[in-house]
């Protein structure tokens, strides 16, 4: 039931409400200035007709005209009511008027201005919208402008009114500059304006704005562009549109960029040339290219400029040919076309020289590049002379990369090859006065001076020049004293002295040559080769004692190992000269040489010493020398030294004298070499018929022979026992073998390394030896693997033909054992087994006696006597 009623208040006699509204009306009457009460009432009436709801909003706003919440909701509701209507509907005007009434009280609220402006934009009322934006900007403080300008700029961009948009953007930038303290209003927004100007084809103003941005050091791009990128955009803009950008000095702008961005010169030069090309000033563009290729400092910039230059020339030639063919004036334009083609060919041919110029601008002290530049001028003498002259004047010896003296030498060689010897001599003379960084450079120049005279057979002049170079200066200095000029230090250059010595030997006298060598030794700049050359020179002139004195002086200058060659030559020459006539002196020399001699160089001297004693001295002295040599040489050479010692002892005293040497070698050498010595020692004893000695040697050597890795030794011992032993000796050998194998089995580290080696794994764990059994004890795994390896080693040992070796723990019968004993040695009597076993009666075989001759090696040199 709907109840109609009137309020008791006389001011609103037309107000009508329903029965459900009574509680809200009563609440409003009690709290008519409460926003919450009105909002609850409005929320309740959301489903009411729109006029009724609007009337309720009006009642509330009449009492509370400054309530932002009420105005915001009311305006939002009014806009929603006309959303789907035509923009020509009068309701739109009512809503606009409602907004205008709201701004009487709410003109400081940016949200309401934004909604109103968006509402006007939807209506398409451009002028009204623009004026409303202007009113909003005037009404709001500058701190709130950042909320208005984005929508305002979007409105300006959305309508094809360039002048209006430009004026709006200008105002925006002015506000940004004025409100630079506000982060949202910063001058960086100029990029948006520049992009808009580019899109609207207003390139002149865009270039001006971009130039202003580039020159502002405090400008920070919103898009993250660097100053160089902005500058590059400016260069592209003004160079590609010369007819549209008239207000800027393009040449000055780009050249300013050349001074600022030295690492991007190539692109900037190309932009400047492109500007003149598009402007039609082709000769000016060519001048720009020529200036660029003569000033750039990097190969990358040069490549960019040169490629652009070549492309420009090609396009000019193509355009000329096309124009001539279209106009039909080919004969008239032949001269111009030929000129362009010649210019293009010259440009291509100049490329290597221009590139070389770039490299020399990078480093004008690069000697190799100067030589390459001379090679590029091949066939043009004037250019070569100018290049050499510029090079020797430009290159600083203390900053040079390479050998600066080679420029002077090559310059002189050029004059020499062209027959101008006087000019070549002048060049080299000037070179000797240059303050080089290294003494070797000046020494090389002096040597070239001498070689120049030698090539033209001016021998006396060559000697004079080198004597002048080695003369003592007024102020002497040490060779490595960098504080002194090289002219005061060249007198100690071995290169110059060596050449002077060679010339004196060939052209001078004996006394002059000897004086040169003596001077070299006095200056203490000689090398072992110089000493040897001096001594050989004296020996050639039959001054033997003088040559030995030269060796002595050289030995006093050097220490080991540098003195090694001098000692070897000295001792050899001394023995060849005197032989056994000055034996004591020779022995003193050898003792002096061996005093302090490193083990690395001792072998040669000891062998030479021993040879001297064998030929001219006493045999026992030779043996003593060999014995000393085995202790003095390096461990790696001891084995060879013992072999030589044994051989010489056997030849001199007989093989029996080598037993002590063998014993000492076995004690000193490593296990591997000791094992070989034992085998040779045992073989010698066998040849001498000393079977027991040989067996004892085998038994001793077995302690260093692991049966798993040294199967060859055990096979040799087995063959020995088969030939010379019996059943007991074989059993003893097998017992020793088992004992040695057990000894090695206890060395877990050795076992593990060998097992890993066999399994082909350089690194691993114990569990790798038995994969799949990781739960077993590690020691059990090692034992299993050791047994497996032992079995494999025994299977791999080759069996001797027609021989059968019975192991102690075998299943063979006693008859087989007795038969084997008879096969081993028929001369041996048959013995029974151990006492705890049953004895077997074996039939003794007939004893056969044999005679064996004593080897001649036993007697040695006594046999002849």
Buried (B, 14 or more C-beta within 10 A) or exposed (E): EEEEEEBEEEEEEEEEBBEEBEEBBEBBEEEEEBBEBBBBBBEBBEEBEEEBBBBBBEBBBEBBBEBBEBBBBBBEBBBEBBEEEEEEEEEBEEBBEBBEBBBEBBBEBBEBBBBBBBBBBEBEBBEBBBEBBBBBBEBBEEEBBBBBBBBBBEBBBEBEBBEBBBEBBEBBBEBBEEBEEBEBBBBBBBBBBBEBBBEBEBBBBBBBBBBBBBEBEEBEBEEEBEBBEBBBBBBEBBBBBBEBBEEBEBBEBBBBBBEEBEEBBBBBBBBBBBBBBBBEBBEBBBEBBBBBBEBBBBEBBBBBBBEBBBEBBEEBBEEBBEEBEEEEEEEEBEEEBEEBBEEBEEBEEBBEEBBBBBBBBEEBBBBEBBBBBBEBBEEEEEBBBEBBEBBBEEBEBEEBEBBBBBBBBBBBBBBBEEEBBEBBBEBBEBBBEBEBBBBBBBBBBBBBBBBBBBEEEBBEBBBEBBBEBBEEEEEEBEBEEEEBBBBBBBBBBBBBBBBBBBBBBEBBEBEBBBEBBEBBBEBEBBBBEBBBBBBEBBBEEEBBEBBBBBBBBBBEBBEEEEBBBBBBBBBEBBBEBBEEEBBEEBBEBBEEBBEEBEBBBBBBBBBBBBBBBBEBBEBEBBBEBBBBBBEBBEEEBBBEBBBBBBEBBBEBBBBBBBBEBBBBBBEBBEEEBBBBBBBBBBBBBBEBBBBEBBBEBBBBBBEBBBBBEBBEBBBBBBEBBBEBBBBEBBBBBBEBBBEBBEEBBEEEEBBBEBBBEBEEEEEEEBBBBBEEEEEEEBEEBBEBBBEBBBEEBEEEBEEEEEEEBBEEEEEEEBEEBBBBBBEBBEEBEBEEBEEEEEEEEBEEEEEEEEEEEEEEBBBBEEEEE
